[in-house]
Amino acid sequence: MNDIERLLAIEEIKQVKAKYFYGLDHKDWDLWQREVWAPDGRLEVPEADTVVEPFEKVREWVSASCGDQVSVHHGHMPIITFTSDTEAKVIWAMEDRLYRTKEFPLEDGSTWLHGFGHYHETYVKTDAGWRIKSSMLTRLRIEMANVQGMPGESA
């Protein structure tokens, strides 16, 4: 891979992650299937003691976990290391906010979560482009609270 190809691959990987966050926040699981995840993708969330694979199981678990929540996810400052012309290891700094109704609280009963951490991911280049092969979310800090007036709630 020459320098130009490497720069193009970096930008393509950034676009995949942008579509990951967009799909997650808008619950567009078809976008995830078409343009984000490899069919044999794997998701690991140690804080939830969860490992799911392949992609169809990832989709089921994430969509069930999200329910009716409103979420805002951000990924920043990727550290991208190419292990070959068709594979890259990427670490993304992340921040998310999850807003839940009283009828669909988080495990501790909270309706609001603000998290900080990192995604540790492997991307593979497929015939359709770069896709996430594996993703592990690690959190450095989580703030939780009960907040009134979340979307979908009566004040």
Secondary structure as the mmCIF struct_conf table of DSSP 4:
data_model
#
loop_
_struct_conf.conf_type_id
_struct_conf.id
_struct_conf.beg_label_comp_id
_struct_conf.beg_label_asym_id
_struct_conf.beg_label_seq_id
_struct_conf.end_label_comp_id
_struct_conf.end_label_asym_id
_struct_conf.end_label_seq_id
HELX_RH_AL_P HELX_RH_AL_P1 ASP A 3 HIS A 26
TURN_TY1_P TURN_TY1_P1 LYS A 27 LYS A 27
HELX_RH_AL_P HELX_RH_AL_P2 TRP A 29 LEU A 31
HELX_RH_PI_P HELX_RH_PI_P1 TRP A 32 VAL A 36
STRN STRN1 TRP A 37 VAL A 45
HELX_RH_3T_P HELX_RH_3T_P1 PRO A 46 ALA A 48
TURN_TY1_P TURN_TY1_P2 ASP A 49 ASP A 49
STRN STRN2 THR A 50 VAL A 52
BEND BEND1 PRO A 54 PRO A 54
HELX_RH_AL_P HELX_RH_AL_P3 PHE A 55 CYS A 66
TURN_TY1_P TURN_TY1_P3 GLY A 67 ASP A 68
STRN STRN3 VAL A 70 SER A 84
TURN_TY1_P TURN_TY1_P4 ASP A 85 THR A 86
STRN STRN4 GLU A 87 TYR A 99
TURN_TY1_P TURN_TY1_P5 LYS A 102 GLU A 103
BEND BEND2 PHE A 104 PHE A 104
TURN_TY1_P TURN_TY1_P6 GLU A 107 ASP A 108
BEND BEND3 GLY A 109 GLY A 109
BEND BEND4 THR A 111 THR A 111
STRN STRN5 TRP A 112 THR A 126
TURN_TY1_P TURN_TY1_P7 ASP A 127 ALA A 128
STRN STRN6 GLY A 129 ALA A 145
BEND BEND5 GLN A 148 GLY A 149
TURN_TY1_P TURN_TY1_P8 PRO A 151 GLY A 152
BEND BEND6 GLU A 153 GLU A 153
#
